[in-house]
Each structure stands twice: as C-alpha cells, then as structure tokens.
Amino acid sequence: MKKWIVAFAAFGAIAAAPAFAGDDMAGMNMSMKPAASKDSPNAALTDAEVRKVDPASGMVTLKHGALQNVGMPAMTMAFKAKDAAMIKQIHEGDKVKVRIEDVDGTMTIVKLEKAS
C-alpha cells in the first residue's frame, strides 16, 4: 500500500508543477500593433521599373525595391498582374509604384500606379 501512496504523491507533485519552457517565445514579436491591412495607409507601395510586359501570360517583369511585406529584397522578377487593366496601362521602361502580395502562393501585383 505504501508503494501506491508514494507513486501517487510523486505523480501529483509532477502534475501540479507549472510547465516552464525556457525561451519558447524568444524572438517573437509580442507588440499589440495590428498588421497593416491591404487598404491601410501603411500598405506601402514600392518603387519599380517595368522591364517587360507579357499580356498573353498576364506577367509583368519589374526591377523593384525591397518588398517588406513579403520579405523580398530588391531584384528583377516577373509577377502575375491581378487584372488585365494593369497590363494595359504600362509599357517597358515605365516607372511605377506597386504593391506585391502572396495570393494563393503566387506573387501578385495587387496595386499598380504610374509614378509621377
């Protein structure tokens, strides 16, 4: 009988002890600031230059600055245009401002403005 009491007492002490995990949350952003929504003023546009327009595929090749919202450094890359109207308004060599977002796994131009 003593063995059961000792085992039960030991189990109770373990179960009652708080579970502390050292540094499980280290490096996590714990700020209460909401992320920028697609329509907020914080949804910044990035400067870019149109290098190629392919209306058949709906792709636009841009030489762009860093895309902070998707964690992409400055580079030249082709992106899918959200709609055909974007492609109709631009030409190779145009300076533009863009918002790129990951849409279902595809980097997509969701907003495009000609730079002034």
Phi, psi and omega per residue, in radians:
M1 nan -0.615 -3.137
K2 -1.104 -0.602 -3.127
K3 -1.102 -0.711 3.138
W4 -1.158 -0.699 -3.140
I5 -1.159 -0.757 3.134
V6 -1.123 -0.801 -3.139
A7 -1.100 -0.761 3.132
F8 -1.131 -0.750 3.130
A9 -1.104 -0.729 3.134
A10 -1.146 -0.738 3.115
F11 -1.094 -0.753 3.132
G12 -1.077 -0.663 3.135
A13 -1.178 -0.668 3.128
I14 -1.225 -0.777 -3.095
A15 -1.171 -0.547 -3.104
A16 -1.418 -0.317 -3.114
A17 -1.232 2.372 3.122
P18 -1.171 2.561 -3.139
A19 -1.620 1.892 3.103
F20 -1.879 2.238 3.087
A21 -1.970 2.010 -3.099
G22 -1.150 2.156 3.031
D23 1.085 0.398 3.093
D24 -1.095 -0.472 -3.085
M25 -1.921 0.210 3.117
A26 -1.093 2.363 3.103
G27 1.474 -0.066 3.132
M28 -1.430 2.466 3.077
N29 -1.369 1.921 -3.083
M30 -1.796 0.241 -3.135
S31 -1.177 2.649 -3.130
M32 -1.636 0.134 -3.141
K33 -1.250 2.201 -3.137
P34 -1.212 2.613 3.095
A35 -1.191 2.644 3.138
A36 -1.163 2.258 3.089
S37 -1.436 2.931 -3.106
K38 -1.101 -0.461 -3.079
D39 -1.801 -0.001 -3.086
S40 -1.383 2.764 3.092
P41 -1.115 -0.336 3.121
N42 -1.378 -0.116 3.100
A43 -1.405 1.302 -2.989
A44 -1.107 2.599 3.033
L45 -1.666 2.605 -3.116
T46 -1.933 2.407 3.082
D47 -1.198 2.453 -3.140
A48 -2.676 2.861 3.044
E49 -2.170 2.317 3.136
V50 -1.308 2.167 3.116
R51 -1.781 -0.571 -3.122
K52 -2.753 2.494 3.067
V53 -2.157 2.210 3.127
D54 -2.144 1.561 -3.103
P55 -1.047 -0.557 -3.109
A56 -1.097 -0.682 -3.111
S57 -1.718 -0.213 -3.095
G58 1.336 0.367 -3.091
M59 -1.842 2.541 3.082
V60 -2.262 2.202 3.076
T61 -1.614 2.189 -3.103
L62 -2.132 2.468 2.884
K63 -1.694 1.916 -2.964
H64 -2.167 2.791 3.006
G65 -1.343 -3.093 -3.140
A66 -1.070 2.357 3.106
L67 -1.800 1.544 -3.027
Q68 -1.021 -0.702 -3.045
N69 -1.179 -0.374 3.099
V70 -2.015 0.110 3.073
G71 1.174 0.642 -3.097
M72 -1.966 2.258 3.095
P73 -1.282 2.971 3.087
A74 -1.057 2.405 3.135
M75 -3.013 -3.123 3.006
T76 -1.942 2.229 -3.040
M77 -2.738 2.663 3.072
A78 -1.577 2.416 3.130
F79 -2.247 2.623 3.039
K80 -1.339 2.360 3.052
A81 -1.493 2.400 -3.127
K82 -1.049 -0.687 3.102
D83 -2.550 2.813 -3.062
A84 -1.139 -0.458 3.137
A85 -1.054 -0.594 3.109
M86 -1.069 -0.764 -3.069
I87 -1.183 -0.608 -3.115
K88 -1.187 -0.412 -3.055
Q89 -1.649 -0.039 -3.085
I90 -2.155 2.754 3.121
H91 -2.430 2.803 3.101
E92 -0.956 2.308 3.136
G93 1.674 -0.256 3.132
D94 -1.129 2.469 2.994
K95 -1.588 2.258 -3.088
V96 -2.361 2.936 2.978
K97 -2.109 2.304 -3.046
V98 -2.312 2.735 2.950
R99 -2.112 2.073 3.127
I100 -1.859 2.355 3.069
E101 -2.408 2.709 3.073
D102 -1.436 1.897 3.137
V103 -1.921 1.846 3.140
D104 0.927 0.719 3.081
G105 1.505 0.032 3.132
T106 -2.052 2.193 3.074
M107 -1.178 2.080 -2.963
T108 -2.244 2.406 3.014
I109 -1.344 1.935 -3.115
V110 -1.728 -0.302 3.081
K111 -2.571 2.389 -3.125
L112 -2.511 2.258 3.079
E113 -2.305 2.440 3.018
K114 -1.221 2.368 3.123
A115 -1.306 2.545 -3.135
S116 -1.655 nan nan
